[in-house]
Amino acid sequence: MRKILKLILPLLVCVFTIGLCVAMSTDTSAMTLREGAEAAKCDECPENLFGDEGVFKQITNIVLYIVGVVAVIMLIIGGIKYVVSGGDAKKVTDAKNTVLYAIIGLVIAFLAFAIVNFVITSLPSA
């Protein structure tokens, strides 16, 4: 019973808070994503959140670069493990799994990059 309460209580708090915010809202028009991001922006925040030089795109590029470097390192480690496995079936399987997971990580990173770029370019320009 306590486990269920620990799972449900935060959800209820979130739903109540969102409902309260919606009920207190006096503006009946729907806020766009750009308006929401601009409303949440602080005074010292960068001016351009969207676009080619925007913060979102820069963060995505940095994360993709880090994931790419890690995946290439894991590919190299998997290759070395495969070469030095000496025919041991378990070591060969571990090396193949390392290479496979590194390639899957690269594919997921590129798909995430494509999705983020699509969403950013789909937003209306300021």
C-alpha positions in Angstrom: 0.0 0.0 0.0 2.8 2.4 0.9 4.5 1.7 -2.5 1.4 2.6 -4.3 1.0 5.8 -2.3 4.6 6.7 -3.1 3.9 6.4 -6.8 0.5 8.0 -6.9 1.0 10.9 -4.5 3.6 12.8 -6.7 1.4 12.3 -9.7 -1.7 13.7 -7.8 0.4 16.7 -6.7 1.5 17.4 -10.3 -2.1 17.0 -11.7 -3.4 19.3 -8.9 -0.8 21.9 -9.6 -1.4 21.9 -13.3 -5.1 22.1 -12.8 -4.7 25.0 -10.4 -2.5 26.8 -12.9 -5.0 26.3 -15.7 -7.9 27.4 -13.5 -6.1 30.5 -12.5 -5.2 31.4 -16.0 -7.2 34.4 -17.3 -5.9 34.2 -20.9 -8.1 32.0 -23.0 -5.8 31.8 -26.0 -3.4 28.9 -26.2 0.2 29.8 -25.5 2.7 28.6 -28.2 5.9 26.9 -27.4 7.9 30.0 -28.4 5.8 32.2 -26.1 6.2 29.8 -23.3 10.0 29.7 -23.7 10.2 33.5 -24.0 8.0 33.9 -20.9 10.3 31.6 -18.9 13.5 33.4 -20.0 15.4 35.3 -17.4 17.1 38.7 -17.9 20.6 37.2 -18.3 19.5 34.4 -20.6 20.6 34.4 -24.2 18.5 36.2 -26.7 18.3 33.5 -29.3 16.8 30.2 -28.1 15.8 28.9 -31.5 17.3 28.9 -34.9 20.7 27.9 -36.3 22.7 29.7 -33.6 20.1 29.0 -30.9 20.8 27.5 -27.5 18.7 24.4 -28.1 20.6 23.6 -31.3 24.0 24.2 -29.7 23.2 21.9 -26.8 22.0 19.2 -29.2 25.2 19.5 -31.2 27.4 19.2 -28.1 25.5 16.1 -26.8 25.7 14.5 -30.2 29.4 15.1 -30.4 29.9 13.6 -26.9 27.8 10.5 -27.8 29.7 10.1 -31.1 33.0 10.2 -29.4 31.9 7.7 -26.8 30.4 5.4 -29.5 33.7 5.5 -31.5 35.7 4.7 -28.4 33.3 1.8 -27.6 33.7 0.5 -31.2 37.5 0.6 -30.8 37.2 -1.2 -27.4 34.9 -3.8 -28.9 37.3 -4.4 -31.8 40.2 -4.8 -29.5 38.2 -7.2 -27.3 37.3 -9.2 -30.4 40.9 -9.4 -31.6 42.3 -10.5 -28.2 39.4 -12.9 -27.4 41.5 -15.9 -28.5 38.5 -17.8 -29.8 36.8 -17.9 -26.4 33.1 -17.9 -27.2 32.1 -15.8 -24.2 34.7 -13.1 -25.0 33.7 -13.1 -28.6 30.0 -12.6 -27.7 30.9 -9.8 -25.3 33.0 -8.1 -28.0 30.2 -8.4 -30.5 27.7 -7.0 -28.1 29.9 -4.0 -27.3 30.2 -3.2 -31.0 26.4 -3.8 -31.6 25.4 -1.5 -28.6 27.8 1.2 -29.8 26.2 1.1 -33.3 22.7 1.2 -31.8 23.8 4.2 -29.6 25.0 6.0 -32.7 21.7 5.3 -34.6 19.6 6.6 -31.7 21.8 9.7 -31.3 21.4 10.5 -35.0 17.7 9.9 -34.9 17.4 12.2 -31.8 19.5 14.8 -33.6 17.2 14.7 -36.6 14.0 14.9 -34.5 15.3 17.9 -32.5 16.4 19.7 -35.7 13.0 19.0 -37.3 11.2 20.4 -34.3 13.5 23.5 -34.0 13.1 24.3 -37.7 9.3 23.8 -37.5 8.9 26.5 -34.9 7.8 29.8 -36.4 10.5 32.4 -36.7 10.4 35.4 -34.5 
